[in-house]
Amino acid sequence: MAYAVTNNQNSLSFISKDSQQLGLQCPNYASLESTNSGKVLEITEDQFISLQKGIKQFTYDGSTITLVDNTLNFPQNEQSLIDLINFHKEVIDQALIKHKNNAFGIELNSFKTVLENIDTSSITYPMTKSLMQYCLDNDNDIISVLQMI
């Protein structure tokens, strides 16, 4: 089971692929509701993947989770892809401060290596898919910014 974690205003804070990742991302997740800090909501694997790939946006009204189509902007040229890759690497570096010594840190480092090995000069622009979909199409596991807390 995957999870979506909201803040106390029902906005999405982060997503987790399973309970192990949830525990690493937020060790005190069990106390979120009792402290009125947020909620841990079970989501399906399909919902998780849609959020992870950025093709859906999350809304929660306090009782119902709704995923709506997200308008994606694909990199139009090599520099825009390089900038996007660098953004993801910076977010990974920030997440590694917290996760450098756990299993999630290994996954983060692995995804960072995937990003570093993308040959941006060999891609046709404008891209017709997202960076996440490009990585998946090349048999790489991905980690969304929504997972990097």
C-alpha positions, 0 to 999 in steps of 0.5 A, spaced: 500 500 500 502 506 498 501 513 502 499 520 501 500 525 507 497 531 507 498 537 512 493 540 517 489 544 511 489 537 507 494 539 502 499 534 499 505 534 503 509 528 500 507 521 498 510 514 500 511 508 496 510 503 502 510 503 509 517 502 510 519 508 506 513 512 510 517 510 516 523 513 513 520 519 511 516 521 517 518 517 523 512 520 527 507 519 522 503 515 527 502 522 531 500 526 525 492 526 526 493 526 534 497 532 533 492 535 528 498 536 524 496 532 518 493 525 515 496 519 512 492 516 507 492 510 503 492 510 496 493 505 490 499 503 487 496 506 480 494 513 484 502 513 487 505 512 480 500 517 477 503 522 482 510 520 482 510 521 474 507 528 475 501 526 471 496 527 476 494 532 481 492 531 488 486 534 492 483 532 498 477 535 502 477 531 508 474 525 506 475 524 499 481 523 495 481 526 488 486 526 482 485 530 476 490 531 470 496 535 471 498 539 465 505 537 464 510 542 460 516 538 457 523 540 456 523 544 450 531 544 449 537 541 452 538 547 457 531 546 459 532 539 460 539 540 464 536 545 468 530 540 470 535 535 472 539 540 476 533 542 480 532 534 481 539 533 483 539 539 488 532 536 491 536 530 492 542 533 495 537 536 500 533 529 502 540 526 502 542 530 508 536 526 512 537 520 509 544 519 507 544 513 512 538 509 510 535 505 505 531 511 502 538 514 501 541 509 497 534 509 492 536 517 492 543 516 490 541 511 485 536 516 482 541 521 482 546 517 478 540 516 473 540 523 472 547 524 472 548 519 466 542 522 462 546 524 455 542 531 454 545 531 447 542 525 444 535 527 446 530 530 440 527 537 442 522 539 444 521 533 448 514 529 448 514 526 455 516 528 462 523 527 465 520 522 469 517 518 463 523 518 460 527 515 465 522 510 466 522 508 458 529 507 459 528 502 465 530 506 471 526 507 477 524 514 479 523 518 485 518 524 485 520 530 488 513 529 492 517 523 495 524 527 497 522 530 504 
